[in-house]
């Protein structure tokens, strides 16, 4: 079972740049994944806000961790890959930023289709970053490709 503690250890060993920038999983369940990151000296830009790529790491991890969890639940060997992404920035990212992906049910449907057909499938997943006041600072959309390994 995938837990926030296991995901944070995974990040430390497999994605050290995300770990050292402060990306941490806060919650994961069948419907959503929440990942947080706090502005600090290693992840800030010259404008005293969070570097866009750090926001992207946290946002992508919220979608990817949820996908990994669902693949593990399926019991099948499935490859996953980001094939495209889009981002919108609406406010300076300062303080603690929390990224939430709520696409668990959409993953269930796409994995079911990939398993039934044996063909690769794609899915757009969204992660929204909000600051401590609950204001949206950025929205990331990632297109994930999944395919059952033979």
N, CA and C atoms as an extended XYZ file, in Angstrom:
450
Properties=species:S:1:pos:R:3:atomname:S:1:resname:S:1:resid:I:1 pbc="F F F"
N         0.840       -1.194        0.000 N   UNK     1
C         0.000        0.000        0.000 CA  UNK     1
C         0.877        1.247        0.000 C   UNK     1
N         0.544        2.174       -0.851 N   UNK     2
C         1.294        3.427       -0.943 CA  UNK     2
C         0.780        4.398        0.115 C   UNK     2
N         1.715        4.950        0.895 N   UNK     3
C         1.392        5.909        1.951 CA  UNK     3
C         2.234        7.171        1.757 C   UNK     3
N         1.850        8.279        2.388 N   UNK     4
C         2.680        9.478        2.293 CA  UNK     4
C         4.122        9.231        2.757 C   UNK     4
N         4.295        8.484        3.819 N   UNK     5
C         5.642        8.200        4.330 CA  UNK     5
C         6.474        7.447        3.290 C   UNK     5
N         5.888        6.446        2.655 N   UNK     6
C         6.605        5.691        1.618 CA  UNK     6
C         6.898        6.564        0.403 C   UNK     6
N         5.952        7.416        0.029 N   UNK     7
C         6.170        8.310       -1.112 CA  UNK     7
C         7.280        9.310       -0.826 C   UNK     7
N         7.348        9.811        0.398 N   UNK     8
C         8.400       10.763        0.752 CA  UNK     8
C         9.772       10.094        0.758 C   UNK     8
N         9.836        8.838        1.187 N   UNK     9
C        11.098        8.087        1.120 CA  UNK     9
C        11.473        7.830       -0.339 C   UNK     9
N        10.489        7.482       -1.145 N   UNK    10
C        10.700        7.275       -2.581 CA  UNK    10
C        11.276        8.539       -3.215 C   UNK    10
N        10.706        9.679       -2.868 N   UNK    11
C        11.177       10.953       -3.404 CA  UNK    11
C        12.635       11.190       -3.021 C   UNK    11
N        12.983       10.884       -1.785 N   UNK    12
C        14.346       11.115       -1.318 CA  UNK    12
C        15.352       10.304       -2.141 C   UNK    12
N        15.022        9.054       -2.458 N   UNK    13
C        15.967        8.187       -3.152 CA  UNK    13
C        15.857        8.226       -4.676 C   UNK    13
N        14.660        8.414       -5.209 N   UNK    14
C        14.461        8.360       -6.657 CA  UNK    14
C        14.309        9.726       -7.329 C   UNK    14
N        13.904       10.726       -6.562 N   UNK    15
C        13.716       12.090       -7.087 CA  UNK    15
C        14.361       13.096       -6.129 C   UNK    15
N        15.672       12.990       -5.942 N   UNK    16
C        16.309       13.825       -4.914 CA  UNK    16
C        16.149       15.323       -5.123 C   UNK    16
N        16.066       15.787       -6.364 N   UNK    17
C        15.895       17.231       -6.563 CA  UNK    17
C        14.551       17.695       -5.988 C   UNK    17
N        13.509       16.907       -6.161 N   UNK    18
C        12.209       17.244       -5.579 CA  UNK    18
C        12.284       17.197       -4.057 C   UNK    18
N        12.945       16.173       -3.530 N   UNK    19
C        13.056       16.033       -2.077 CA  UNK    19
C        13.800       17.225       -1.463 C   UNK    19
N        14.943       17.588       -2.048 N   UNK    20
C        15.726       18.688       -1.484 CA  UNK    20
C        15.035       20.035       -1.651 C   UNK    20
N        14.151       20.145       -2.624 N   UNK    21
C        13.370       21.383       -2.782 CA  UNK    21
C        12.181       21.443       -1.831 C   UNK    21
N        11.915       20.351       -1.101 N   UNK    22
C        10.864       20.364       -0.085 CA  UNK    22
C         9.538       19.758       -0.496 C   UNK    22
N         9.486       19.072       -1.633 N   UNK    23
C         8.241       18.447       -2.088 CA  UNK    23
C         7.916       17.273       -1.165 C   UNK    23
N         6.722       17.300       -0.547 N   UNK    24
C         6.319       16.252        0.391 CA  UNK    24
C         4.851       15.873        0.181 C   UNK    24
N         4.596       14.578        0.166 N   UNK    25
C         3.224       14.087        0.068 CA  UNK    25
C         2.558       14.223        1.433 C   UNK    25
N         1.377       14.811        1.444 N   UNK    26
C         0.621       15.022        2.682 CA  UNK    26
C        -0.476       13.973        2.855 C   UNK    26
N        -1.113       13.598        1.741 N   UNK    27
C        -2.250       12.667        1.809 CA  UNK    27
C        -2.413       11.983        0.466 C   UNK    27
N        -2.808       10.710        0.522 N   UNK    28
C        -3.173        9.989       -0.695 CA  UNK    28
C        -4.267        8.993       -0.344 C   UNK    28
N        -5.303        8.954       -1.178 N   UNK    29
C        -6.361        7.960       -1.028 CA  UNK    29
C        -6.855        7.585       -2.414 C   UNK    29
N        -7.962        6.899       -2.515 N   UNK    30
C        -8.417        6.405       -3.819 CA  UNK    30
C        -8.898        7.508       -4.754 C   UNK    30
N        -9.189        8.667       -4.221 N   UNK    31
C        -9.725        9.744       -5.050 CA  UNK    31
C        -8.767       10.899       -5.290 C   UNK    31
N        -7.844       11.138       -4.346 N   UNK    32
C        -6.992       12.322       -4.475 CA  UNK    32
C        -5.614       12.117       -3.870 C   UNK    32
N        -4.710       13.001       -4.280 N   UNK    33
C        -3.375       13.055       -3.701 CA  UNK    33
C        -3.047       14.519       -3.450 C   UNK    33
N        -2.516       14.796       -2.257 N   UNK    34
C        -2.154       16.151       -1.860 CA  UNK    34
C        -0.657       16.198       -1.587 C   UNK    34
N         0.020       17.131       -2.255 N   UNK    35
C         1.465       17.298       -2.117 CA  UNK    35
C         1.739       18.758       -1.780 C   UNK    35
N         2.604       18.979       -0.798 N   UNK    36
C         2.922       20.342       -0.390 CA  UNK    36
C         4.384       20.677       -0.608 C   UNK    36
N         4.661       21.964       -0.683 N   UNK    37
C         6.029       22.468       -0.774 CA  UNK    37
C         6.039       23.874       -0.173 C   UNK    37
N         7.083       24.172        0.574 N   UNK    38
C         7.189       25.470        1.239 CA  UNK    38
C         8.334       26.258        0.615 C   UNK    38
N         8.091       27.543        0.384 N   UNK    39
C         9.120       28.415       -0.154 CA  UNK    39
C        10.306       28.454        0.807 C   UNK    39
N        11.503       28.217        0.271 N   UNK    40
C        12.724       28.363        1.058 CA  UNK    40
C        13.864       28.769        0.135 C   UNK    40
N        15.045       28.894        0.659 N   UNK    41
C        16.168       29.435       -0.106 CA  UNK    41
C        16.529       28.588       -1.317 C   UNK    41
N        16.302       27.287       -1.275 N   UNK    42
C        16.716       26.414       -2.377 CA  UNK    42
C        15.708       26.390       -3.525 C   UNK    42
N        14.479       26.796       -3.286 N   UNK    43
C        13.467       26.702       -4.348 CA  UNK    43
C        12.901       28.061       -4.781 C   UNK    43
N        13.545       29.145       -4.374 N   UNK    44
C        13.015       30.461       -4.748 CA  UNK    44
C        13.716       31.004       -5.987 C   UNK    44
N        13.025       31.918       -6.640 N   UNK    45
C        13.569       32.606       -7.814 CA  UNK    45
C        14.033       34.010       -7.399 C   UNK    45
N        14.615       34.768       -8.310 N   UNK    46
C        15.085       36.118       -7.947 CA  UNK    46
C        13.972       37.090       -7.540 C   UNK    46
N        12.716       36.708       -7.787 N   UNK    47
C        11.589       37.581       -7.466 CA  UNK    47
C        10.974       37.247       -6.108 C   UNK    47
N        11.689       36.423       -5.323 N   UNK    48
C        11.294       36.051       -3.963 CA  UNK    48
C        10.000       35.244       -3.911 C   UNK    48
N         9.771       34.463       -4.959 N   UNK    49
C         8.652       33.526       -4.973 CA  UNK    49
C         9.180       32.169       -5.427 C   UNK    49
N         8.324       31.175       -5.402 N   UNK    50
C         8.738       29.815       -5.726 CA  UNK    50
C         8.976       29.664       -7.220 C   UNK    50
N        10.108       29.066       -7.553 N   UNK    51
C        10.471       28.799       -8.939 CA  UNK    51
C         9.382       27.932       -9.570 C   UNK    51
N         9.000       28.251      -10.799 N   UNK    52
C         7.899       27.547      -11.464 CA  UNK    52
C         8.155       26.049      -11.567 C   UNK    52
N         9.402       25.647      -11.758 N   UNK    53
C         9.709       24.226      -11.924 CA  UNK    53
C         9.500       23.448      -10.620 C   UNK    53
N         9.693       24.081       -9.492 N   UNK    54
C         9.439       23.420       -8.206 CA  UNK    54
C         7.937       23.197       -8.044 C   UNK    54
N         7.157       24.192       -8.432 N   UNK    55
C         5.707       24.011       -8.421 CA  UNK    55
C         5.321       22.855       -9.338 C   UNK    55
N         5.965       22.788      -10.489 N   UNK    56
C         5.702       21.703      -11.434 CA  UNK    56
C         6.045       20.334      -10.872 C   UNK    56
N         7.156       20.247      -10.128 N   UNK    57
C         7.520       18.963       -9.512 CA  UNK    57
C         6.448       18.507       -8.531 C   UNK    57
N         5.989       19.418       -7.699 N   UNK    58
C         4.965       19.073       -6.710 CA  UNK    58
C         3.655       18.706       -7.388 C   UNK    58
N         3.284       19.475       -8.396 N   UNK    59
C         2.037       19.217       -9.113 CA  UNK    59
C         2.101       17.875       -9.837 C   UNK    59
N         3.200       17.629      -10.548 N   UNK    60
C         3.330       16.362      -11.265 CA  UNK    60
C         3.322       15.182      -10.303 C   UNK    60
N         3.986       15.343       -9.167 N   UNK    61
C         4.032       14.237       -8.213 CA  UNK    61
C         2.641       13.923       -7.664 C   UNK    61
N         1.799       14.930       -7.497 N   UNK    62
C         0.440       14.655       -7.008 CA  UNK    62
C        -0.343       13.812       -8.012 C   UNK    62
N        -0.116       14.036       -9.311 N   UNK    63
C        -0.799       13.226      -10.328 CA  UNK    63
C        -0.128       11.861      -10.468 C   UNK    63
N         1.193       11.859      -10.497 N   UNK    64
C         1.934       10.614      -10.696 CA  UNK    64
C         1.805        9.634       -9.540 C   UNK    64
N         1.815       10.143       -8.317 N   UNK    65
C         1.672        9.260       -7.156 CA  UNK    65
C         0.299        8.601       -7.154 C   UNK    65
N        -0.720        9.371       -7.522 N   UNK    66
C        -2.071        8.815       -7.603 CA  UNK    66
C        -2.141        7.745       -8.690 C   UNK    66
N        -1.501        8.004       -9.819 N   UNK    67
C        -1.442        7.016      -10.903 CA  UNK    67
C        -0.699        5.757      -10.450 C   UNK    67
N         0.452        5.924       -9.784 N   UNK    68
C         1.224        4.768       -9.297 CA  UNK    68
C         0.395        3.932       -8.330 C   UNK    68
N        -0.336        4.595       -7.461 N   UNK    69
C        -1.173        3.900       -6.485 CA  UNK    69
C        -2.238        3.058       -7.179 C   UNK    69
N        -2.877        3.646       -8.182 N   UNK    70
C        -3.934        2.939       -8.920 CA  UNK    70
C        -3.361        1.773       -9.722 C   UNK    70
N        -2.190        1.947      -10.297 N   UNK    71
C        -1.540        0.849      -11.029 CA  UNK    71
C        -1.214       -0.287      -10.067 C   UNK    71
N        -0.692        0.045       -8.898 N   UNK    72
C        -0.387       -0.975       -7.901 CA  UNK    72
C        -1.649       -1.739       -7.499 C   UNK    72
N        -2.744       -1.028       -7.294 N   UNK    73
C        -4.023       -1.659       -6.936 CA  UNK    73
C        -4.517       -2.615       -8.015 C   UNK    73
N        -4.218       -2.293       -9.287 N   UNK    74
C        -4.699       -3.122      -10.397 CA  UNK    74
C        -4.023       -4.487      -10.439 C   UNK    74
N        -2.830       -4.578       -9.877 N   UNK    75
C        -2.093       -5.836       -9.901 CA  UNK    75
C        -1.446       -6.131      -11.247 C   UNK    75
N        -1.546       -5.218      -12.179 N   UNK    76
C        -0.972       -5.394      -13.524 CA  UNK    76
C         0.324       -4.585      -13.631 C   UNK    76
N         1.151       -4.996      -14.573 N   UNK    77
C         2.352       -4.221      -14.879 CA  UNK    77
C         1.965       -3.218      -15.961 C   UNK    77
N         2.014       -1.944      -15.595 N   UNK    78
C         1.584       -0.877      -16.490 CA  UNK    78
C         2.666        0.193      -16.531 C   UNK    78
N         3.057        0.594      -17.737 N   UNK    79
C         4.008        1.693      -17.865 CA  UNK    79
C         3.235        3.010      -17.885 C   UNK    79
N         3.867        4.051      -17.374 N   UNK    80
C         3.249        5.368      -17.323 CA  UNK    80
C         4.277        6.417      -17.704 C   UNK    80
N         3.819        7.434      -18.428 N   UNK    81
C         4.735        8.461      -18.908 CA  UNK    81
C         3.973        9.759      -19.147 C   UNK    81
N         4.541       10.876      -18.717 N   UNK    82
C         3.960       12.175      -19.050 CA  UNK    82
C         4.324       12.472      -20.497 C   UNK    82
N         3.314       12.757      -21.319 N   UNK    83
C         3.552       13.047      -22.730 CA  UNK    83
C         3.361       14.522      -23.077 C   UNK    83
N         2.705       15.260      -22.190 N   UNK    84
C         2.485       16.679      -22.444 CA  UNK    84
C         2.073       17.355      -21.133 C   UNK    84
N         2.279       18.665      -21.064 N   UNK    85
C         1.785       19.392      -19.898 CA  UNK    85
C         1.512       20.846      -20.248 C   UNK    85
N         0.648       21.449      -19.437 N   UNK    86
C         0.291       22.858      -19.568 CA  UNK    86
C         0.194       23.432      -18.159 C   UNK    86
N         0.585       24.687      -18.020 N   UNK    87
C         0.511       25.311      -16.703 CA  UNK    87
C         0.041       26.755      -16.819 C   UNK    87
N        -0.665       27.188      -15.776 N   UNK    88
C        -1.117       28.564      -15.676 CA  UNK    88
C        -0.737       29.076      -14.292 C   UNK    88
N        -0.166       30.270      -14.243 N   UNK    89
C         0.251       30.866      -12.980 CA  UNK    89
C        -0.584       32.119      -12.755 C   UNK    89
N        -1.269       32.179      -11.602 N   UNK    90
C        -2.209       33.266      -11.369 CA  UNK    90
C        -1.843       34.173      -10.195 C   UNK    90
N        -0.887       33.739       -9.375 N   UNK    91
C        -0.465       34.550       -8.230 CA  UNK    91
C         0.943       34.123       -7.838 C   UNK    91
N         1.686       35.038       -7.253 N   UNK    92
C         3.027       34.732       -6.772 CA  UNK    92
C         2.947       33.604       -5.728 C   UNK    92
N         3.786       32.592       -5.876 N   UNK    93
C         3.786       31.462       -4.945 CA  UNK    93
C         4.768       31.731       -3.812 C   UNK    93
N         4.240       32.080       -2.650 N   UNK    94
C         5.063       32.314       -1.458 CA  UNK    94
C         4.448       31.547       -0.290 C   UNK    94
N         5.272       31.212        0.691 N   UNK    95
C         4.791       30.443        1.838 CA  UNK    95
C         4.599       28.985        1.471 C   UNK    95
N         3.610       28.359        2.080 N   UNK    96
C         3.303       26.946        1.802 CA  UNK    96
C         2.300       26.858        0.659 C   UNK    96
N         2.626       26.018       -0.319 N   UNK    97
C         1.727       25.793       -1.444 CA  UNK    97
C         1.339       24.316       -1.426 C   UNK    97
N         0.049       24.055       -1.563 N   UNK    98
C        -0.465       22.688       -1.542 CA  UNK    98
C        -1.103       22.383       -2.889 C   UNK    98
N        -0.639       21.299       -3.516 N   UNK    99
C        -1.158       20.863       -4.813 CA  UNK    99
C        -2.059       19.658       -4.613 C   UNK    99
N        -3.242       19.722       -5.181 N   UNK   100
C        -4.209       18.641       -5.040 CA  UNK   100
C        -4.650       18.144       -6.406 C   UNK   100
N        -4.591       16.821       -6.570 N   UNK   101
C        -5.129       16.162       -7.756 CA  UNK   101
C        -6.306       15.315       -7.293 C   UNK   101
N        -7.454       15.491       -7.916 N   UNK   102
C        -8.682       14.772       -7.554 CA  UNK   102
C        -9.142       13.817       -8.651 C   UNK   102
N        -8.222       13.245       -9.408 N   UNK   103
C        -8.578       12.469      -10.590 CA  UNK   103
C        -8.565       10.954      -10.395 C   UNK   103
N        -8.736       10.481       -9.179 N   UNK   104
C        -8.714        9.045       -8.922 CA  UNK   104
C        -9.711        8.246       -9.741 C   UNK   104
N       -10.938        8.731       -9.854 N   UNK   105
C       -11.968        7.997      -10.611 CA  UNK   105
C       -11.654        7.970      -12.102 C   UNK   105
N       -11.097        9.051      -12.616 N   UNK   106
C       -10.723        9.082      -14.036 CA  UNK   106
C        -9.603        8.078      -14.319 C   UNK   106
N        -8.688        7.927      -13.368 N   UNK   107
C        -7.612        6.931      -13.528 CA  UNK   107
C        -8.201        5.534      -13.560 C   UNK   107
N        -9.156        5.262      -12.671 N   UNK   108
C        -9.801        3.935      -12.653 CA  UNK   108
C       -10.349        3.586      -14.027 C   UNK   108
N       -11.043        4.533      -14.649 N   UNK   109
C       -11.670        4.291      -15.948 CA  UNK   109
C       -10.626        4.049      -17.032 C   UNK   109
N        -9.576        4.851      -17.062 N   UNK   110
C        -8.579        4.716      -18.120 CA  UNK   110
C        -7.751        3.446      -17.945 C   UNK   110
N        -7.447        3.078      -16.705 N   UNK   111
C        -6.714        1.827      -16.476 CA  UNK   111
C        -7.559        0.625      -16.863 C   UNK   111
N        -8.842        0.678      -16.547 N   UNK   112
C        -9.743       -0.423      -16.930 CA  UNK   112
C        -9.741       -0.598      -18.444 C   UNK   112
N        -9.828        0.516      -19.165 N   UNK   113
C        -9.841        0.457      -20.623 CA  UNK   113
C        -8.514       -0.071      -21.168 C   UNK   113
N        -7.401        0.371      -20.596 N   UNK   114
C        -6.078       -0.091      -21.036 CA  UNK   114
C        -5.913       -1.588      -20.800 C   UNK   114
N        -6.395       -2.076      -19.663 N   UNK   115
C        -6.293       -3.498      -19.333 CA  UNK   115
C        -7.195       -4.331      -20.239 C   UNK   115
N        -8.422       -3.857      -20.466 N   UNK   116
C        -9.372       -4.600      -21.307 CA  UNK   116
C        -8.949       -4.660      -22.769 C   UNK   116
N        -8.429       -3.550      -23.302 N   UNK   117
C        -8.108       -3.499      -24.729 CA  UNK   117
C        -6.665       -3.877      -25.038 C   UNK   117
N        -5.780       -3.754      -24.055 N   UNK   118
C        -4.361       -3.993      -24.293 CA  UNK   118
C        -3.694       -2.856      -25.055 C   UNK   118
N        -4.430       -1.788      -25.312 N   UNK   119
C        -3.905       -0.644      -26.048 CA  UNK   119
C        -3.545        0.490      -25.094 C   UNK   119
N        -2.567        1.285      -25.501 N   UNK   120
C        -2.190        2.449      -24.717 CA  UNK   120
C        -3.330        3.448      -24.647 C   UNK   120
N        -3.417        4.137      -23.543 N   UNK   121
C        -4.461        5.137      -23.328 CA  UNK   121
C        -3.813        6.405      -22.788 C   UNK   121
N        -4.478        7.533      -22.981 N   UNK   122
C        -3.987        8.789      -22.417 CA  UNK   122
C        -5.064        9.428      -21.560 C   UNK   122
N        -4.611       10.218      -20.610 N   UNK   123
C        -5.510       10.870      -19.665 CA  UNK   123
C        -4.904       12.199      -19.246 C   UNK   123
N        -5.683       13.271      -19.348 N   UNK   124
C        -5.266       14.559      -18.798 CA  UNK   124
C        -5.655       14.603      -17.330 C   UNK   124
N        -4.682       14.929      -16.480 N   UNK   125
C        -4.914       15.047      -15.040 CA  UNK   125
C        -4.545       16.463      -14.612 C   UNK   125
N        -5.279       16.976      -13.628 N   UNK   126
C        -5.055       18.346      -13.175 CA  UNK   126
C        -4.630       18.374      -11.714 C   UNK   126
N        -3.706       19.274      -11.415 N   UNK   127
C        -3.290       19.538      -10.044 CA  UNK   127
C        -3.339       21.045       -9.828 C   UNK   127
N        -4.048       21.455       -8.786 N   UNK   128
C        -4.231       22.871       -8.499 CA  UNK   128
C        -3.455       23.218       -7.230 C   UNK   128
N        -2.630       24.254       -7.326 N   UNK   129
C        -1.837       24.714       -6.192 CA  UNK   129
C        -2.469       25.918       -5.528 C   UNK   129
N        -2.657       25.822       -4.221 N   UNK   130
C        -3.234       26.942       -3.465 CA  UNK   130
C        -2.287       27.355       -2.339 C   UNK   130
N        -2.315       28.630       -2.009 N   UNK   131
C        -1.476       29.122       -0.917 CA  UNK   131
C        -2.189       28.957        0.426 C   UNK   131
N        -1.583       29.472        1.471 N   UNK   132
C        -2.132       29.321        2.823 CA  UNK   132
C        -3.462       30.046        3.013 C   UNK   132
N        -3.749       31.015        2.160 N   UNK   133
C        -5.028       31.731        2.229 CA  UNK   133
C        -6.104       31.042        1.396 C   UNK   133
N        -5.744       29.942        0.728 N   UNK   134
C        -6.701       29.225       -0.105 CA  UNK   134
C        -6.850       29.802       -1.508 C   UNK   134
N        -5.935       30.683       -1.887 N   UNK   135
C        -5.968       31.308       -3.213 CA  UNK   135
C        -5.158       30.464       -4.191 C   UNK   135
N        -5.733       30.216       -5.363 N   UNK   136
C        -5.040       29.439       -6.388 CA  UNK   136
C        -3.850       30.240       -6.906 C   UNK   136
N        -2.654       29.618       -6.870 N   UNK   137
C        -1.455       30.270       -7.392 CA  UNK   137
C        -1.042       29.695       -8.742 C   UNK   137
N        -1.340       28.409       -8.963 N   UNK   138
C        -1.005       27.795      -10.252 CA  UNK   138
C        -1.863       26.556      -10.476 C   UNK   138
N        -2.066       26.264      -11.752 N   UNK   139
C        -2.817       25.077      -12.159 CA  UNK   139
C        -2.004       24.361      -13.221 C   UNK   139
N        -1.744       23.082      -12.979 N   UNK   140
C        -0.972       22.269      -13.916 CA  UNK   140
C        -1.855       21.160      -14.462 C   UNK   140
N        -1.716       20.912      -15.754 N   UNK   141
C        -2.396       19.801      -16.408 CA  UNK   141
C        -1.332       18.930      -17.057 C   UNK   141
N        -1.379       17.637      -16.764 N   UNK   142
C        -0.422       16.674      -17.297 CA  UNK   142
C        -1.164       15.609      -18.086 C   UNK   142
N        -0.685       15.331      -19.279 N   UNK   143
C        -1.229       14.234      -20.063 CA  UNK   143
C        -0.377       13.002      -19.777 C   UNK   143
N        -0.993       12.001      -19.185 N   UNK   144
C        -0.314       10.747      -18.865 CA  UNK   144
C        -0.695        9.701      -19.903 C   UNK   144
N         0.290        8.931      -20.316 N   UNK   145
C         0.070        7.794      -21.200 CA  UNK   145
C         0.290        6.532      -20.372 C   UNK   145
N        -0.616        5.582      -20.480 N   UNK   146
C        -0.476        4.298      -19.780 CA  UNK   146
C        -0.624        3.160      -20.769 C   UNK   146
N         0.142        2.113      -20.531 N   UNK   147
C         0.058        0.928      -21.395 CA  UNK   147
C         0.416       -0.297      -20.585 C   UNK   147
N        -0.409       -1.339      -20.722 N   UNK   148
C        -0.142       -2.595      -20.032 CA  UNK   148
C         1.065       -3.245      -20.682 C   UNK   148
N         2.032       -3.635      -19.850 N   UNK   149
C         3.225       -4.302      -20.364 CA  UNK   149
C         2.891       -5.749      -20.696 C   UNK   149
N         3.479       -6.239      -21.787 N   UNK   150
C         3.197       -7.638      -22.164 CA  UNK   150
C         4.270       -8.577      -21.650 C   UNK   150
